Amino acid sequence: MPQAELDALYTESRELWVPASVPRVPYHPTALEFCSRYVARNTPVVLTGVPPPPWADCGEVGDCLDGLIQAAGGGDCSITVNWSPHGLGDHIDSSIGLFVKPHEQKQSLQSFVDDLRDRGNCSYGVQGVPYYSMQNSNLTEELPNLCTGLPVLDFADAAFGAPPEACNLWIGDDRSRTVSHKDHAENCYFVFSGAKRFVLRPPCDVVRIEERLVPAATYKPDSSGVLRAVKDEPSSSISWIPPEARADKDENGALVVTVSAGEMLYLPSLWYHSVYNVHVGPKHTPIVAVNFWYPMAFDSPLFVYYSFLRRAYRSKLR
Ligand SMILES: O=C(O)CCC(=O)C(=O)O
């Protein structure tokens, strides 16, 4: 594909489709408004004035974790926490040429909260940064009591034509960061405490983002609790965005939006996003969010056009 065509795609997408900034509208829209203005156009929007669930109702700057533990049924609940040496979720470590996933540590909810507050070593001897960030519907699977009082999503259920397929709880602090990636899902992302900074790029930027295929590995604690990347067995490879790629380090041409407590970001399917946890108010108050993943439509013009661009760009690189 000629470079001039790729440049035209970039310019035209910004002129005609991608908004100059992410709009903010009051929660909650009708299904028709949500669908016609945002879902059908595959553009993000922030909904404001979302009522928090009772366990998160402590204002933007409060620490809701004691109330959360109580509402969850007590500190003994067993949860799976992602631990990484420097707070990065799934990412490529270019110095060793591996795609590395965090260490998954089963621990009690209370010990996780203590570890997060201490900002020190894990009560189980692991050294690193804890982030409750499993994406296997950890809220419904591990802490189902917290589902009570979550915001009503009837407009999204109707717009996507199905209930959510996963509901994830995110609890962390500003040491944790999610590097640029895309998901094959429609994402309704609520922040209840602190704030999250999203750096977004539309799916057509696939022609500017050079993914790399690298062997997969997982952090594992050694005998002193230091997390080391160990190659997965049986071996597999993952195509991912390396840290030196523009999508991860340069915000030029990206939509940047900070989502505060009491807001929901609709993050459309296939949009590239990197996510930063942002403290608001007293240092180190936790950043708490819940997101719902809805199935994306593969039988859609968006998916077909995205796949075409991805293939065309890959063959240009060869
Ligand atoms: O909050 C985060 O750290 C990451 C969220 C994310 O990547 C997602 O919801 O797809």
The ligand as an SDF file (V2000), in Angstrom:
LIG
                    3D

 10  9  0  0  0  0  0  0  0  0999 V2000
   -7.2800   -0.0480   33.9870 O   0  0  0  0  0  0  0  0  0  0  0  0
   -6.3450   -0.5910   33.4360 C   0  0  0  0  0  0  0  0  0  0  0  0
   -5.2160   -0.6340   33.9740 O   0  0  0  0  0  0  0  0  0  0  0  0
   -6.4800   -1.2570   32.0900 C   0  0  0  0  0  0  0  0  0  0  0  0
   -7.8580   -1.3310   31.5300 C   0  0  0  0  0  0  0  0  0  0  0  0
   -7.8950   -2.0320   30.1880 C   0  0  0  0  0  0  0  0  0  0  0  0
   -6.9060   -2.1870   29.5140 O   0  0  0  0  0  0  0  0  0  0  0  0
   -9.1620   -2.5480   29.6660 C   0  0  0  0  0  0  0  0  0  0  0  0
  -10.2080   -2.3990   30.3210 O   0  0  0  0  0  0  0  0  0  0  0  0
   -9.1420   -3.1160   28.5550 O   0  0  0  0  0  0  0  0  0  0  0  0
  1  2  2  0
  2  3  1  0
  2  4  1  0
  4  5  1  0
  5  6  1  0
  6  7  2  0
  6  8  1  0
  8  9  2  0
  8 10  1  0
M  END
$$$$
